[in-house]
């Protein structure tokens, strides 16, 4: 074990020489069992190179327990080769050096430290915005373990704080930092809001150059595994992680964290696949800019271009549809949710249906759309904050289906907790598809958290979701319609479950049919693109819709907009 005096740090306190040797033996046994070098745990005594003098840029920081980021030691010989000069030798390991004899460490680059949102959630104090920790807080955390003073620390990336507050999403255990892509999305949204008049419709200016975004810098696309032929996603997630406990020895919470991380990676990979030229279809018959400005009436009269045959998307390839003015309008991810995760999602929805007030005679709905021969049929909403239809001027509230009675409220909370995997997939896909709208949605989310106490409570359970609206349909086919309550250009997302066959998602303006399967996830512009699902052939079909309403965006003072399609 490295003599601690060579590092300029006080020696590790030990009772006697025998205790020291026993400690060395235990460390050696642990290292041999794990077939790797001796462990350097979160301890100033074992952090070789925490205050090394070097002109080489340190490698990326590791996030250790407690949220402290540090740069590991550079490669080189062990011992005094790269340590600061000290009058103490290895034989003086048990001697306590004086303050004057401890060398002053050179300026040390520290990674930006973020306060983990889960700390606030666990304490019941969920803050609306989780900023980068100020230097004083970071220094206190680092100084308590390393003894480095403020004069010896250089704080990188302080310019990030100029971007303003970021939403605290997601308050998930283990999430200490935003990915680079998420930072860029929020920065683009902040720049857009700073230059855009709020009284105009939300189209991105033509002169704004579309940025190229990349996936989380911690993972390259080449490292993703091809999971298209797997029945059980959880098995692959376990084998892809190194130096981890076996899957059957992990806690249920760790299982969930691993599955969530795996689905987020797969969402990004599916978006990249859909954006490949062979999976992209540009529809010259449809302009999103024109659709935003049009009034949407008489959907039965919309037939699309007569000289174009219907295009049918089948198979397991992710696909996308683009408008002629350069915007994505439809994304189809076949069987995105699968295996045990899909079964758990269906059970969660059916458990909610057992206590929820299922309605087949709601406003703007038709009774004949429901297949009442099945035991479960109807619609229910889990909107955490919305303006009731026709009451845009009033304050938004939690929807009536959630707060009808004690059983429905408890059932809704259990449902939110069980939707974390689906929420993670949908939000990561939205980030990859439209980073600008993802950032703007984050602004609306931050407004909700800041101004409504109920949203702070829901954020503890609804960790991954920034859309405020959910609607769950049971055995219902959908006539052609526009989602008039959604903001112009906004995305809606639908996830399908059940055992149905012969279902197709239709977009008459594009003359496009998308064949549906259980586990499919479909993104589309619900406000601007006419859509519907006619009756299917056999089985039961349930689906979960994520949406947002323009009344809440108007109250938050945020204009909805969209990024240009990538790769065109």
C-alpha positions as CSV (number, residue, x, y, z in Angstrom):
1,X,0.0,0.0,0.0
2,X,1.3,3.5,-0.9
3,X,2.9,5.3,2.0
4,X,0.5,8.2,2.7
5,X,3.3,10.6,3.8
6,X,4.5,10.6,0.2
7,X,1.2,12.1,-0.9
8,X,1.4,15.0,1.6
9,X,-1.4,13.6,3.7
10,X,-1.6,12.6,7.3
11,X,-1.0,8.8,7.8
12,X,-4.0,6.5,8.1
13,X,-4.5,6.0,11.9
14,X,-3.8,2.4,12.9
15,X,-3.7,0.9,16.4
16,X,-0.4,-1.0,15.9
17,X,1.9,-2.6,13.3
18,X,-0.2,-5.9,13.4
19,X,-3.4,-4.0,12.6
20,X,-1.6,-2.3,9.7
21,X,-0.4,-5.6,8.3
22,X,-3.8,-7.2,8.8
23,X,-5.4,-4.3,6.8
24,X,-2.9,-4.9,4.0
25,X,-3.7,-8.6,3.8
26,X,-7.4,-7.9,3.7
27,X,-7.0,-5.4,0.9
28,X,-4.8,-7.9,-1.0
29,X,-7.3,-10.7,-0.7
30,X,-10.1,-8.5,-1.9
31,X,-8.1,-7.4,-4.9
32,X,-7.2,-11.0,-5.8
33,X,-10.8,-12.2,-5.5
34,X,-11.9,-9.5,-7.9
35,X,-9.0,-10.1,-10.2
36,X,-7.9,-6.5,-10.3
37,X,-5.5,-4.1,-8.6
38,X,-5.9,-2.8,-5.1
39,X,-9.0,-0.7,-4.5
40,X,-8.8,3.1,-4.3
41,X,-12.0,3.9,-2.5
42,X,-13.3,7.3,-1.6
43,X,-10.7,8.2,0.9
44,X,-8.0,11.0,0.9
45,X,-5.5,8.5,2.2
46,X,-5.8,6.2,-0.9
47,X,-6.4,8.8,-3.5
48,X,-3.0,8.8,-5.2
49,X,-2.6,11.9,-7.3
50,X,-5.4,13.9,-5.8
51,X,-2.9,16.8,-5.6
52,X,-0.3,15.9,-8.1
53,X,1.7,18.5,-10.0
54,X,1.1,18.0,-13.7
55,X,0.5,20.1,-16.8
56,X,-1.4,17.3,-18.6
57,X,-5.2,17.7,-18.7
58,X,-6.7,15.2,-16.3
59,X,-9.0,12.5,-17.6
60,X,-12.8,12.8,-17.2
61,X,-14.0,12.8,-13.7
62,X,-15.4,9.8,-11.9
63,X,-18.5,10.3,-9.7
64,X,-18.1,8.6,-6.4
65,X,-20.4,8.0,-3.5
66,X,-21.7,11.3,-2.2
67,X,-21.7,13.1,-5.5
68,X,-18.0,14.3,-5.4
69,X,-16.2,14.3,-8.7
70,X,-12.5,13.9,-8.9
71,X,-9.9,13.1,-11.6
72,X,-8.1,9.8,-11.1
73,X,-4.3,9.6,-11.1
74,X,-2.4,9.6,-14.4
75,X,-0.6,6.5,-15.5
76,X,2.9,6.3,-14.2
77,X,5.1,4.5,-11.7
78,X,3.9,4.2,-8.2
79,X,5.6,5.7,-5.2
80,X,7.2,9.1,-5.2
81,X,7.6,9.4,-8.9
82,X,4.6,11.6,-9.4
83,X,3.9,12.8,-5.9
84,X,4.9,16.2,-4.4
85,X,8.2,16.5,-2.8
86,X,8.2,15.7,0.8
87,X,10.8,15.5,3.6
88,X,9.1,12.3,4.9
89,X,10.2,8.9,3.7
90,X,8.4,5.7,3.5
91,X,9.7,4.6,6.8
92,X,8.0,7.5,8.5
93,X,4.5,6.2,7.7
94,X,3.5,6.0,11.3
95,X,4.8,9.5,12.2
96,X,2.4,12.3,12.2
97,X,3.9,15.2,10.2
98,X,3.6,18.7,11.3
99,X,1.6,21.4,9.5
100,X,4.7,23.0,8.2
101,X,6.1,19.8,6.8
102,X,3.0,19.0,4.7
103,X,3.7,20.4,1.2
104,X,1.1,22.7,-0.4
105,X,-0.6,20.9,-3.2
106,X,-0.5,22.4,-6.7
107,X,-3.7,23.8,-8.2
108,X,-6.0,20.9,-8.8
109,X,-8.7,20.7,-11.5
110,X,-12.0,19.6,-10.0
111,X,-15.0,18.5,-11.9
112,X,-18.2,20.5,-11.4
113,X,-20.2,19.0,-8.5
114,X,-24.0,18.8,-8.8
115,X,-26.2,18.4,-5.8
116,X,-28.1,15.2,-6.4
117,X,-31.9,16.0,-6.8
118,X,-32.6,12.8,-4.9
119,X,-31.2,14.4,-1.8
120,X,-34.0,16.9,-1.8
121,X,-36.7,14.4,-2.8
122,X,-35.8,12.0,0.0
123,X,-36.0,14.9,2.5
124,X,-39.4,16.0,1.2
125,X,-37.9,19.2,-0.1
126,X,-37.9,19.0,-3.9
127,X,-36.6,22.3,-5.3
128,X,-37.8,23.7,-8.6
129,X,-34.3,24.1,-10.1
130,X,-31.2,22.2,-9.3
131,X,-28.3,24.4,-10.3
132,X,-24.6,23.5,-10.3
133,X,-23.4,23.7,-6.7
134,X,-21.7,27.0,-6.0
135,X,-17.9,26.9,-5.5
136,X,-18.2,27.3,-1.7
137,X,-20.4,24.2,-1.5
138,X,-18.2,22.2,-3.8
139,X,-15.1,23.3,-1.9
140,X,-16.6,22.4,1.4
141,X,-17.4,18.9,0.2
142,X,-13.9,18.4,-1.3
143,X,-12.0,20.1,1.5
144,X,-13.6,17.9,4.1
145,X,-12.0,14.9,2.6
146,X,-8.8,16.2,1.0
147,X,-7.7,19.2,3.0
148,X,-7.3,21.4,-0.2
149,X,-8.0,25.1,0.4
150,X,-9.8,27.5,-1.8
151,X,-6.6,29.2,-3.1
152,X,-5.4,25.8,-4.5
153,X,-8.5,25.0,-6.6
154,X,-9.4,26.0,-10.1
155,X,-13.1,25.7,-10.9
156,X,-13.7,24.7,-14.6
157,X,-16.9,25.2,-16.5
158,X,-18.1,28.1,-14.4
159,X,-19.7,29.6,-17.6
160,X,-22.3,26.9,-17.4
161,X,-24.0,28.8,-14.6
162,X,-24.7,31.6,-17.1
163,X,-27.2,29.4,-18.9
164,X,-29.7,30.0,-16.1
165,X,-31.6,27.4,-14.0
166,X,-32.2,24.0,-15.4
167,X,-35.3,21.9,-14.4
168,X,-34.5,19.5,-11.6
169,X,-35.8,16.6,-13.7
170,X,-35.1,13.8,-13.1
171,X,-34.8,13.3,-9.3
172,X,-33.6,9.7,-9.8
173,X,-31.0,8.0,-7.6
174,X,-27.5,8.0,-9.0
175,X,-28.2,10.9,-11.4
176,X,-25.7,13.6,-10.4
177,X,-25.0,15.4,-13.7
178,X,-26.8,16.4,-16.8
179,X,-25.5,14.9,-20.0
180,X,-23.8,17.2,-22.5
181,X,-26.7,16.7,-24.9
182,X,-29.3,17.7,-22.3
183,X,-27.2,20.8,-21.5
184,X,-27.2,21.7,-25.2
185,X,-30.9,21.2,-25.4
186,X,-31.6,23.6,-22.5
187,X,-29.1,26.1,-23.8
188,X,-30.8,26.1,-27.2
189,X,-34.2,26.5,-25.6
190,X,-32.9,29.5,-23.5
191,X,-31.4,31.1,-26.6
192,X,-34.6,30.6,-28.5
193,X,-36.8,32.2,-25.8
194,X,-34.4,35.1,-25.5
195,X,-34.7,36.0,-29.2
196,X,-38.3,35.0,-30.0
197,X,-41.3,37.3,-29.5
198,X,-43.8,35.4,-27.4
199,X,-46.8,36.5,-29.3
200,X,-45.8,34.6,-32.5
201,X,-46.5,31.0,-33.4
202,X,-43.7,28.6,-32.6
203,X,-41.8,28.0,-35.9
204,X,-38.0,28.0,-35.7
205,X,-36.6,30.8,-37.9
206,X,-35.2,29.6,-41.2
207,X,-31.9,31.3,-40.6
208,X,-31.3,29.3,-37.3
209,X,-28.8,26.6,-38.1
210,X,-29.7,23.2,-37.0
211,X,-27.2,21.9,-34.5
212,X,-25.7,18.4,-34.5
213,X,-26.3,16.7,-31.3
214,X,-24.7,13.5,-30.0
215,X,-25.7,11.0,-27.4
216,X,-24.5,11.1,-23.8
217,X,-20.8,11.6,-23.9
218,X,-20.3,8.7,-21.4
219,X,-21.5,6.2,-24.0
220,X,-20.6,6.0,-27.7
221,X,-23.1,4.6,-30.2
222,X,-20.7,1.8,-31.0
223,X,-21.0,0.5,-27.5
224,X,-24.8,0.0,-27.7
225,X,-25.8,-3.6,-28.1
226,X,-28.3,-4.7,-30.8
227,X,-31.4,-5.8,-28.9
228,X,-33.8,-6.1,-31.8
229,X,-33.9,-9.9,-31.5
230,X,-34.3,-10.2,-27.7
231,X,-37.4,-11.2,-25.9
232,X,-36.1,-10.1,-22.5
233,X,-34.4,-6.7,-22.3
234,X,-33.4,-7.2,-18.7
235,X,-31.1,-10.1,-19.5
236,X,-29.1,-8.1,-21.9
237,X,-28.8,-5.1,-19.6
238,X,-27.3,-7.4,-16.9
239,X,-24.7,-8.9,-19.2
240,X,-23.6,-5.5,-20.6
241,X,-22.5,-4.1,-17.3
242,X,-19.0,-4.9,-16.0
243,X,-17.8,-5.3,-12.5
244,X,-21.3,-5.5,-11.1
245,X,-23.2,-7.9,-8.9
246,X,-25.1,-10.7,-10.6
247,X,-28.6,-9.8,-11.5
248,X,-30.2,-12.1,-9.0
249,X,-28.2,-10.5,-6.1
250,X,-29.3,-6.9,-6.9
251,X,-32.0,-5.2,-5.0
252,X,-35.3,-4.4,-6.8
253,X,-34.4,-0.7,-6.8
254,X,-31.1,-1.5,-8.6
255,X,-33.0,-3.7,-11.1
256,X,-35.2,-0.7,-11.9
257,X,-32.2,1.7,-12.3
258,X,-30.4,-0.7,-14.6
259,X,-33.5,-1.2,-16.7
260,X,-34.2,2.5,-16.9
261,X,-30.7,3.2,-18.1
262,X,-30.9,0.4,-20.6
263,X,-34.2,1.7,-22.1
264,X,-32.7,5.2,-22.4
265,X,-29.8,3.9,-24.4
266,X,-32.1,1.9,-26.7
267,X,-34.3,5.0,-27.2
268,X,-31.3,7.0,-28.5
269,X,-30.2,4.1,-30.7
270,X,-33.7,3.7,-32.2
271,X,-33.9,7.4,-33.0
272,X,-30.6,7.1,-34.8
273,X,-31.8,4.1,-36.8
274,X,-35.0,5.9,-37.8
275,X,-32.9,8.9,-39.0
276,X,-30.9,6.7,-41.5
277,X,-31.7,7.5,-45.1
278,X,-33.2,4.1,-45.8
279,X,-35.7,4.5,-42.9
280,X,-36.7,8.1,-43.8
281,X,-39.6,9.1,-46.0
282,X,-40.1,12.8,-47.0
283,X,-43.7,13.7,-47.9
284,X,-43.7,16.5,-50.4
285,X,-47.5,16.7,-50.0
286,X,-47.3,18.1,-46.4
287,X,-45.8,21.2,-45.0
288,X,-45.7,21.5,-41.2
289,X,-45.4,25.3,-41.5
290,X,-48.6,25.5,-43.5
291,X,-50.4,23.1,-41.2
292,X,-49.6,25.3,-38.1
293,X,-51.2,28.3,-39.7
294,X,-54.4,26.5,-40.9
295,X,-57.7,26.0,-39.1
296,X,-58.5,22.4,-38.5
297,X,-62.1,21.7,-39.3
298,X,-64.1,18.9,-41.0
299,X,-61.6,16.0,-40.7
300,X,-63.9,13.7,-42.7
301,X,-63.1,15.8,-45.8
302,X,-59.4,15.4,-45.6
303,X,-58.3,12.7,-48.1
304,X,-54.7,13.6,-48.9
305,X,-53.1,13.6,-52.3
306,X,-55.3,11.6,-54.7
307,X,-52.4,10.7,-57.0
308,X,-50.5,9.0,-54.2
309,X,-51.1,5.5,-53.0
310,X,-51.2,4.6,-49.3
311,X,-47.8,3.9,-47.8
312,X,-47.8,1.0,-45.3
313,X,-45.1,0.7,-42.7
314,X,-44.6,-2.9,-41.5
315,X,-41.8,-4.8,-39.9
316,X,-39.5,-4.1,-37.0
317,X,-37.4,-1.2,-38.3
318,X,-37.7,2.2,-36.7
319,X,-38.9,4.8,-39.2
320,X,-39.6,8.4,-39.5
321,X,-41.7,10.7,-41.8
322,X,-40.6,14.2,-42.6
323,X,-42.4,17.2,-44.1
324,X,-41.3,19.0,-47.2
325,X,-40.2,22.0,-45.2
326,X,-37.7,20.0,-43.2
327,X,-39.4,18.9,-40.0
328,X,-40.0,15.5,-38.5
329,X,-43.7,14.7,-38.2
330,X,-43.9,10.9,-37.3
331,X,-41.6,8.4,-35.6
332,X,-42.5,4.8,-35.4
333,X,-40.6,2.5,-33.0
334,X,-42.0,-1.1,-33.4
335,X,-41.9,-3.2,-30.2
336,X,-39.9,-0.7,-28.3
337,X,-41.3,-2.0,-25.0
338,X,-41.0,-5.7,-24.7
339,X,-40.7,-8.7,-22.5
340,X,-41.4,-8.5,-18.8
341,X,-41.4,-4.7,-18.9
342,X,-44.3,-4.7,-21.3
343,X,-46.2,-7.2,-19.2
344,X,-45.7,-5.0,-16.1
345,X,-46.9,-2.0,-18.0
346,X,-50.1,-3.7,-19.0
347,X,-50.7,-4.9,-15.4
348,X,-50.1,-1.4,-14.1
349,X,-52.7,0.0,-16.5
350,X,-55.3,-2.6,-15.7
351,X,-54.7,-2.1,-12.0
352,X,-55.5,1.6,-12.5
353,X,-58.6,0.7,-14.5
354,X,-59.9,-1.3,-11.5
355,X,-60.1,1.8,-9.4
356,X,-60.3,4.6,-12.0
357,X,-63.6,6.1,-13.1
358,X,-63.8,4.7,-16.7
359,X,-65.8,7.0,-18.9
360,X,-67.3,6.2,-22.4
361,X,-69.4,9.4,-22.6
362,X,-66.8,12.1,-22.1
363,X,-66.7,15.5,-23.9
364,X,-65.6,15.3,-27.5
365,X,-66.0,11.6,-27.5
366,X,-68.3,9.0,-29.1
367,X,-69.9,6.0,-27.5
368,X,-69.5,3.9,-30.6
369,X,-65.7,4.1,-30.4
370,X,-65.6,1.7,-27.6
371,X,-65.7,-2.1,-27.8
372,X,-68.0,-2.7,-24.8
373,X,-68.0,-6.4,-25.3
374,X,-64.7,-6.5,-23.4
375,X,-64.7,-6.4,-19.6
376,X,-62.6,-3.2,-19.6
377,X,-63.6,-0.4,-21.9
378,X,-63.4,3.4,-21.5
379,X,-61.0,6.3,-21.1
380,X,-59.3,7.8,-18.1
381,X,-56.9,10.7,-17.5
382,X,-53.9,11.0,-15.3
383,X,-53.2,14.7,-15.9
384,X,-51.1,16.1,-13.1
385,X,-51.9,19.7,-14.0
386,X,-54.2,21.0,-16.7
387,X,-56.9,23.5,-17.5
388,X,-60.3,21.9,-17.9
389,X,-61.6,22.1,-21.4
390,X,-63.3,25.5,-21.9
391,X,-61.6,27.0,-18.8
392,X,-58.3,28.3,-20.1
393,X,-58.5,31.5,-17.9
394,X,-58.9,29.6,-14.7
395,X,-56.0,28.1,-12.7
396,X,-54.9,24.6,-13.7
397,X,-55.6,21.8,-11.3
398,X,-55.0,18.1,-11.0
399,X,-57.5,16.3,-13.2
400,X,-60.7,15.0,-11.6
401,X,-60.0,11.3,-12.3
402,X,-57.0,11.4,-10.0
403,X,-58.7,13.3,-7.1
404,X,-62.1,11.7,-7.3
405,X,-61.7,9.8,-4.0
406,X,-59.0,8.2,-1.8
407,X,-58.8,5.0,-3.8
408,X,-58.3,6.7,-7.2
409,X,-55.7,9.0,-5.7
410,X,-53.7,6.1,-4.2
411,X,-54.1,4.2,-7.5
412,X,-52.9,7.1,-9.5
413,X,-49.8,7.4,-7.3
414,X,-49.0,3.7,-7.7
415,X,-49.4,4.0,-11.4
416,X,-47.0,7.0,-11.7
417,X,-44.4,4.9,-9.8
418,X,-44.8,2.0,-12.1
419,X,-44.5,4.0,-15.3
420,X,-40.9,5.1,-14.8
421,X,-39.4,2.8,-17.5
422,X,-41.9,3.9,-20.1
423,X,-41.4,7.6,-19.1
424,X,-37.6,7.2,-19.4
425,X,-37.9,5.8,-22.9
426,X,-40.3,8.4,-24.1
427,X,-38.4,11.4,-22.7
428,X,-35.0,10.2,-24.0
429,X,-36.6,9.6,-27.4
430,X,-38.0,13.2,-27.4
431,X,-34.6,14.5,-26.4
432,X,-33.0,12.7,-29.4
433,X,-35.8,13.7,-31.8
434,X,-36.3,17.3,-30.9
435,X,-33.8,18.8,-28.5
436,X,-35.2,22.3,-28.8
437,X,-38.8,21.3,-27.8
438,X,-37.3,19.1,-25.1
439,X,-35.7,22.2,-23.6
440,X,-38.8,24.3,-24.0
441,X,-40.8,21.6,-22.3
442,X,-38.3,21.7,-19.5
443,X,-39.1,25.4,-19.1
444,X,-42.8,24.6,-18.7
445,X,-41.9,21.8,-16.3
446,X,-39.8,24.2,-14.2
447,X,-42.7,26.6,-14.1
448,X,-45.0,23.9,-12.8
449,X,-42.6,22.9,-10.1
450,X,-42.0,26.5,-9.0
451,X,-45.6,27.6,-8.8
452,X,-47.7,24.6,-7.8
453,X,-46.9,22.7,-4.6
454,X,-48.7,19.6,-5.8
455,X,-46.2,19.2,-8.6
456,X,-43.3,19.1,-6.1
457,X,-45.0,16.1,-4.5
458,X,-45.7,14.3,-7.8
459,X,-42.1,14.8,-8.9
460,X,-40.9,12.4,-6.3
461,X,-42.9,9.5,-7.9
462,X,-43.0,10.7,-11.5
463,X,-39.2,10.9,-11.8
464,X,-38.7,10.8,-15.6
465,X,-41.6,12.6,-17.1
466,X,-41.9,16.3,-18.1
467,X,-45.2,16.0,-20.0
468,X,-47.9,16.9,-17.6
469,X,-50.7,15.0,-19.3
470,X,-51.5,11.3,-19.6
471,X,-54.5,9.6,-21.0
472,X,-55.2,5.9,-20.9
473,X,-57.6,4.3,-23.3
474,X,-59.0,0.8,-23.0
475,X,-60.4,-1.0,-26.1
476,X,-61.2,2.2,-28.0
477,X,-60.7,2.9,-31.7
478,X,-60.1,6.5,-32.6
479,X,-61.8,8.4,-35.4
480,X,-59.8,10.8,-37.4
481,X,-59.1,14.0,-35.5
482,X,-56.6,16.8,-34.5
483,X,-55.5,17.4,-30.9
484,X,-56.7,21.0,-30.8
485,X,-55.8,21.5,-27.2
486,X,-52.1,20.8,-27.8
487,X,-49.6,23.6,-28.7
488,X,-48.8,24.0,-32.4
489,X,-45.9,21.8,-33.5
490,X,-45.9,19.9,-30.2
491,X,-45.2,16.2,-30.1
492,X,-47.6,13.6,-28.6
493,X,-46.5,10.0,-27.8
494,X,-48.5,6.8,-27.7
495,X,-47.5,3.4,-26.2
496,X,-49.6,0.3,-27.1
497,X,-50.2,-2.8,-25.0
498,X,-52.6,-5.8,-25.2
499,X,-52.9,-8.8,-27.5
500,X,-54.5,-7.2,-30.5
501,X,-53.9,-7.8,-34.2
502,X,-54.7,-6.0,-37.3
503,X,-54.5,-2.4,-36.0
504,X,-53.2,0.5,-38.2
505,X,-52.4,4.1,-37.3
506,X,-53.6,6.3,-40.1
507,X,-52.4,9.8,-41.2
508,X,-54.6,10.8,-44.1
509,X,-52.7,14.0,-45.0
510,X,-49.7,11.8,-45.6
511,X,-51.6,8.8,-46.9
512,X,-49.6,6.8,-44.4
513,X,-50.6,3.7,-42.4
514,X,-48.4,2.4,-39.6
515,X,-49.0,-1.2,-38.5
516,X,-49.3,-1.4,-34.8
517,X,-48.1,-4.2,-32.4
518,X,-48.1,-4.5,-28.6
519,X,-45.2,-2.5,-27.3
520,X,-45.0,0.0,-30.1
521,X,-44.2,3.6,-29.4
522,X,-45.3,6.3,-31.9
523,X,-44.4,10.0,-31.9
524,X,-46.4,12.4,-34.0
525,X,-47.5,16.0,-34.3
526,X,-51.0,15.7,-32.8
527,X,-52.1,19.3,-33.2
528,X,-51.1,19.7,-36.8
529,X,-51.4,16.2,-38.3
530,X,-54.7,14.5,-38.8
531,X,-54.6,11.0,-37.3
532,X,-56.8,8.1,-36.3
533,X,-56.9,4.4,-35.6
534,X,-59.8,2.5,-37.1
535,X,-61.2,-0.8,-35.7
536,X,-58.7,-3.6,-35.3
537,X,-59.2,-7.3,-36.1
538,X,-58.9,-9.3,-32.9
539,X,-57.8,-9.0,-29.2
540,X,-57.8,-6.2,-26.7
541,X,-56.0,-2.9,-27.4
542,X,-55.0,-0.4,-24.7
543,X,-52.8,2.6,-25.1
544,X,-51.1,5.3,-23.0
545,X,-50.9,8.8,-24.4
546,X,-48.5,11.5,-23.3
547,X,-49.4,15.1,-24.2
548,X,-49.2,18.7,-23.2
549,X,-51.8,21.5,-23.5
550,X,-51.1,24.9,-24.9
551,X,-53.0,26.7,-22.1
552,X,-50.3,25.7,-19.7
553,X,-47.6,26.9,-22.1
554,X,-49.4,30.2,-22.4
555,X,-49.6,30.6,-18.6
556,X,-45.8,29.8,-18.3
557,X,-45.0,32.3,-21.1
558,X,-43.2,29.8,-23.2
559,X,-43.7,29.5,-27.0
560,X,-43.6,26.0,-28.4
561,X,-41.1,25.4,-31.2
562,X,-39.3,22.6,-32.9
563,X,-35.8,21.6,-34.1
564,X,-35.3,20.9,-37.8
565,X,-35.1,17.3,-38.9
566,X,-31.6,15.8,-38.8
567,X,-29.9,14.1,-41.7
568,X,-32.0,15.6,-44.6
